[in-house]
């Protein structure tokens, strides 16, 4: 409702099949949603993320930041749709999806969408998918680190953009321990 803010920080570290659906309505003026998520998948893990954000009033804000690190034959689907309604002026919607593939068999399907029915808005969306940059690995190795440690540092840094947004230090520490364990498994 008016002047309310919702923060959602789902972090999934493995899981045979995970399906998440979020339907968010920004009903009141100055309401906002901050969705920041991280998926670490390996083997044949599959995750399907569906987020639908409906801007129903003016001066509303939505932000979705989603990251995947995929190993083995894992698969991720990321679908986010932000709808700016006709009477919802001065709204902002930001969608960002970044994916790192650690194997040739891992796949990701990214589908950020904006439906805009008002011209007085600020909206952006983007998606990147790639692998670890070999030049960065070479540079780090030239400084005395082994390849496995280099990968762990890069991947942990990639994940930290999401983990650092958690406001509870105890939970953040627990998640970092689980990420470290997962990185030891895949590196």
N, C-alpha and C positions, 0 to 999 in steps of 0.2 A: 504494500500500500504506500501511501505518501511518505516520502523521506526514508523509506526502508532500504536496507542493503542486505543482500544474501551472498555469502561466500561458500562455495562448494569446492572441496579439494580432494577428489577421489584419486587414490593411488593404488594401482593394481600390479602386484608382483606375482606373475604366473597365475594360471587358472585354466583348466581345460576348456571351458566355454563360459564366457562372461557376456551378459547382455545388459546394458544400462540404457534406460530411457528417462529423459528429463523434459518436463513440460513446464515452462516458466512464463508467467504473465506479469509484466510490469504494469500494474493497474494504476498506481498513484503517481502523481507528479514527483519528480526527483527520486524515483526508485531506481535501484541498480542490482545487477547480478555480476559476480566475478566467479567464473568457472575456470579453475586451474587444475589440470589433471595430467597424470603420468602413468604410462603403461610400460612394464618391462615383461616381455613375453619370450618364451623359448619353446623348444620341442615343437609340438603340434598345437600349442595354445591358440585360442581364438577369442577375440574381444570385439564387441560391436557396441559403439557409443552413438547414441542418438540424442541430440539436444535441440529443442525447439523453444525459441525465445520470442515472445510476442510483446512488442512495445505498444501499449494501449493508451498511453498518456504522453504529454509533452515533458521535455527535460528528463528523459530516462536514459540509462546507460547500461550497456551489456558488453562484457569482455569474456571471450573464451580463449584460453591458452591451453593447448593440448600437445603433449609430446609422447612419442612412442620410441622404444628401442626394441627391435625385433631380431631374434636369433632363431636358428634352426628353420623349421617349416612353419613358423608362427604367422598369424594373419590378424590384421587390425582393420576395422572399418570405423571411420570417423565421419559422422554426418552432423552438421550444425546448420540450422536455419534461423536467421533473425528476420523478423517481419516488422517493418516500420509502417504502422497504419496511417491512413489518410490524415487523421486529425492529430497525429503525434509529431509535432514540430520540435526542433532543437534537440533531437535525440542523437545518440552516438552508439554505434555497434562496431565492435572490433573482434575479428576472428583470426586466430593464428594457430597453425598446425605444423609441427616440425617432426620429421621421422628419420631415424637412423636404422638402416638395414645392415645387420652383421653377417648375413649369409645370402647366397643367391636364391634360396628357396623361400625366404621370408617375403611376405607381400603386405601392402597397405593400400587401402582405398580411402582417399580423402575427398570429402565433398562439402566444402564450406559454401553456404548460399546466403544471399541477401535478397529479400523482397522489400522494395522501397516504394511506398505510395505517397511520399511527401518529399518535396525538394529541399526543405530547410533542415538537412541532417548531415551528419558526418559519419561515414561508414567505410570500413576497409576489411579485406579478408585476404589471406594468403596461406599457401601450403608449400612446404619443401620436403623432398625425400631424397636421401642420398646415403653414402657410406662414409666411414671415417677417412679423412683426407690423408693420403699416403705421405704427402710432403710434410705435414705436421708431425706424423709419426717419425719420419726420418729425422726431422729437426730435433725432436725430443730424444731420440736414440743417440744422436750425435752429442748430446749433453750427458750421456752416461746411464740413461734409463733403459731397461729391457723393454721389448715390444709389448709384452703383456701388461706391465705397469703403465706404459704410455696409454694404452687403450683404456685402462681403468680410470686414469686421471681424466681423459677426454670425456668418457661416458658419464662419469660422476659429475663433471662440470656441466654437461648437457642436462642431466637430471636436476641439478641444483637450482636451476631457474624456477622450477616448480616447487621443489621441497622448501626453498627459502621463503616462500610465501605463506608457509604455515606459521601461525602466531603462537603456537604452544611449543616451547623448546624441548620438553620431554618427548612429545610425539615426534617432533622433527628428528631428535636423536634416534629414536626407535626406528623410524623409517630409514634414516641413513645407515643404520646397522643392517637392515634387511637388503638395502640396495647394495651395500658392500658384499654381503653374502652372495647375492645374485650375480654380481660382477665377477666374483671369484669363480663361480660356476661356468660362466660363459666365456671368460678370457683365457 
